[in-house]
């Protein structure tokens, strides 16, 4: 079963761009919402 055909059938370079963008968004969200992340040595 394919949920996002335009992404799942994408060329490798495009897929890496999508994955990088999603990862940056997730890290930003975690940094904003999880106090431990803001206070830890892992802070950006």
Helices and strands as residue ranges (DSSP letters): H 5-8, H 12-33, H 35-39
